[in-house]
Amino acid sequence: MEIWKESQIKQLTFATRVDTAYPILLTFAKNIGFQFCGVSVSSPDRNTLPKPLRINNYPLIWNKQYEEENHWEVDPVVAHCNRSMLPITWSKELFSKTPSLWESLKEQGLEHGWSQSFHHEESALCCILSLARPHCPITSIELYEHFGYMFYVTSHLSELFARTLPSRPEKAKPPRLSTREVEVLKLCASGKTAYETARILSLSERTVNYHVQNVIVKMNVCNKISAVIAAAKAGII
């Protein structure tokens, strides 16, 4: 590895905030021949992030248009990155369904670009790192040479973004049901009556109803059907 690359990777590793990591990333992008560098992060949970956060040095006209017209909702690069962590290069074919977006990219000198995403499992964030330039198509050799760095950087940035989010409340653990309660609940889920359940398990009907009532209390629901639904969602049955 070239000395300058190793140095910048170390600097990035020690960066603890996005605002200190981005200048390092921008320098690296320029060193490998890219004029523009952008980072965006989004979440499927609109309560966590109503819309993507974006940091870049793209032309102001592009950023303004992109925000005002909500282009991120139709951007094919974003669509790809939301479902895959494979790198993607920008092309006319990629933007075939959004030709006006492609024309705007070319007008603003963003024609030749590629993007890499990382899906942060714990926070569910999708972080996208993009490099672009106004000239020279991106070669397969460039992708091969820089993919490892791009993937590492994107994963590191997603971690930095995740740290800025409020802590998620821990999910309540499902109540513990006895073996007999689970057996009764499974039979209820299959449509068996208390009488039929009692016959199958060699219990009295009163005992079956007792177990059902215990499950209702433990699941904090109002009736047997709700108890069955809650248990199924919790993976108990």
C-alpha positions in Angstrom: 0.0 0.0 0.0 1.3 3.5 -0.9 2.4 5.5 2.2 -0.1 8.3 1.7 -3.0 5.8 1.5 -1.9 4.1 4.6 -1.6 7.5 6.4 -5.1 8.6 5.4 -6.6 5.3 6.4 -5.1 5.6 9.8 -6.4 9.2 10.1 -9.8 8.1 9.1 -9.8 5.2 11.6 -9.0 7.6 14.5 -11.7 10.1 13.4 -14.6 10.0 15.9 -17.0 12.4 14.1 -18.3 12.6 10.6 -17.2 16.3 10.3 -13.6 15.3 11.0 -13.7 12.2 8.8 -15.1 13.9 5.7 -12.2 16.2 5.0 -9.8 13.2 5.1 -12.1 11.4 2.7 -12.3 14.4 0.4 -8.5 14.5 0.2 -8.3 10.8 -0.6 -10.9 11.2 -3.3 -8.9 14.0 -5.0 -5.7 12.0 -4.7 -7.3 9.2 -6.7 -8.7 11.5 -9.4 -12.2 12.4 -8.2 -13.3 16.0 -7.9 -16.5 15.3 -6.0 -17.2 13.3 -2.9 -20.5 12.8 -1.3 -21.8 10.8 1.7 -25.5 10.2 2.5 -27.2 8.2 5.2 -30.8 7.2 5.4 -33.1 5.0 7.6 -36.2 3.0 6.8 -37.6 4.4 10.0 -38.8 7.9 9.2 -39.0 8.7 12.9 -35.3 8.2 13.1 -34.5 10.1 10.0 -37.3 11.9 8.1 -35.1 12.2 5.1 -31.5 11.4 4.2 -28.6 13.4 5.7 -26.1 14.5 3.0 -22.6 15.8 3.1 -20.8 16.6 -0.2 -18.9 19.2 -2.2 -21.3 18.9 -5.2 -22.3 22.1 -7.0 -24.7 24.3 -5.0 -27.2 24.3 -7.9 -27.3 20.5 -7.9 -27.8 20.2 -4.2 -30.6 22.8 -4.2 -32.4 21.0 -7.0 -31.9 17.6 -5.5 -33.4 18.7 -2.2 -36.2 20.8 -3.5 -37.4 18.2 -5.9 -36.8 15.2 -3.6 -34.7 13.5 -6.2 -33.5 11.0 -3.6 -36.9 9.3 -3.9 -36.4 8.4 -7.5 -32.6 8.3 -7.7 -31.6 4.9 -9.1 -28.3 5.0 -7.3 -30.1 5.3 -4.0 -32.5 2.5 -4.9 -29.6 0.2 -5.7 -27.7 1.0 -2.6 -30.7 0.5 -0.4 -30.9 -3.1 -1.4 -27.3 -4.0 -2.2 -23.8 -3.4 -0.9 -22.2 -4.1 -4.3 -20.6 -1.0 -5.9 -22.5 0.7 -8.8 -21.2 3.0 -11.6 -23.3 5.8 -12.9 -24.4 5.6 -16.5 -27.1 6.7 -18.9 -28.6 3.2 -18.8 -28.8 3.4 -15.0 -30.8 6.6 -15.2 -32.9 5.5 -18.2 -36.1 6.0 -16.2 -35.0 9.4 -14.9 -33.4 11.1 -17.9 -33.7 14.6 -16.5 -31.7 13.6 -13.5 -29.0 12.2 -15.8 -28.9 15.4 -17.8 -28.5 17.4 -14.6 -25.6 15.2 -13.5 -23.8 15.9 -16.8 -24.5 19.6 -16.7 -23.0 19.9 -13.2 -19.9 17.8 -14.0 -21.0 14.7 -12.1 -21.3 12.4 -15.1 -18.6 9.9 -14.2 -19.3 8.5 -10.7 -19.7 5.4 -8.6 -21.2 4.6 -5.3 -20.7 2.1 -2.5 -23.1 1.4 0.3 -22.9 -0.2 3.7 -25.9 -1.4 5.7 -25.4 -0.9 9.4 -27.2 -3.8 11.0 -27.6 -2.4 14.5 -29.1 0.9 13.6 -30.6 -0.1 10.2 -28.9 2.9 8.6 -27.8 2.8 5.0 -24.7 4.8 4.3 -23.7 5.7 0.7 -20.3 6.9 -0.3 -20.1 8.4 -3.9 -17.2 9.7 -5.9 -17.6 11.6 -9.2 -15.7 13.7 -11.8 -16.6 15.6 -15.0 -14.3 13.6 -17.3 -12.8 10.1 -17.9 -15.1 7.1 -17.5 -14.4 4.9 -14.5 -12.5 1.8 -15.4 -12.8 -1.7 -14.0 -9.2 -1.4 -12.8 -10.1 1.6 -10.7 -13.0 -0.2 -9.1 -10.8 -3.2 -8.3 -8.0 -1.0 -6.9 -10.2 1.2 -4.7 -13.1 -1.1 -3.7 -11.6 -2.2 -0.4 -10.9 1.3 0.7 -14.4 2.5 -0.3 -16.1 -0.4 1.6 -14.0 0.2 4.7 -14.7 3.9 4.6 -18.4 3.5 4.2 -18.7 1.0 7.0 -16.7 3.4 9.3 -18.8 6.4 8.4 -22.0 4.4 9.0 -20.7 3.6 12.5 -20.0 7.3 13.1 -23.5 8.3 12.0 -25.0 5.6 14.1 -23.3 7.0 17.2 -25.2 10.3 16.7 -28.6 8.6 16.9 -30.5 8.4 20.2 -30.3 5.0 21.9 -33.1 2.7 20.9 -35.2 1.4 23.8 -34.6 -2.3 24.4 -37.4 -4.5 23.1 -39.4 -6.1 25.9 -38.7 -9.7 26.3 -41.6 -12.1 25.6 -43.1 -13.6 28.8 -42.1 -17.0 29.8 -44.8 -19.6 29.4 -44.8 -23.0 30.9 -44.7 -26.1 28.6 -48.3 -26.8 29.4 -49.4 -23.3 28.6 -47.6 -23.4 25.2 -49.3 -26.7 24.5 -52.7 -25.3 25.3 -52.0 -22.1 23.3 -51.0 -24.2 20.2 -54.2 -26.1 20.3 -56.2 -22.9 20.7 -54.4 -21.5 17.7 -55.4 -24.6 15.7 -59.1 -23.9 16.5 -59.6 -26.4 19.3 -62.2 -25.6 22.0 -61.5 -25.9 25.7 -63.4 -29.2 25.7 -61.4 -30.6 22.8 -58.1 -29.4 24.2 -58.9 -31.0 27.6 -59.6 -34.3 25.8 -56.3 -34.2 23.8 -54.1 -33.3 26.8 -56.0 -35.5 29.3 -56.9 -32.5 31.4 -60.2 -31.1 32.8 -61.8 -28.3 30.9 -61.5 -26.2 34.0 -57.7 -26.7 34.0 -57.5 -25.7 30.3 -59.4 -22.5 31.0 -57.0 -21.9 33.9 -54.0 -22.1 31.7 -55.6 -19.9 29.1 -56.3 -17.2 31.7 -52.7 -17.4 32.9 -51.5 -16.8 29.3 -53.8 -13.9 28.8 -52.4 -12.3 32.0 -48.8 -13.0 31.0 -49.2 -11.7 27.5 -51.1 -8.6 28.8 -54.0 -9.0 26.4 -57.8 -9.1 26.8 -58.8 -12.5 25.4 -57.7 -15.9 24.0 -57.5 -14.8 20.4 -55.3 -11.8 21.3 -53.1 -14.2 23.3 -52.6 -16.5 20.3 -51.8 -13.5 18.0 -49.3 -12.0 20.6 -47.6 -15.4 21.1 -47.3 -15.9 17.4 -45.7 -12.5 16.9 -43.3 -13.2 19.8 -42.3 -16.5 18.2 -43.6 -18.6 21.1 -45.9 -20.7 19.0 
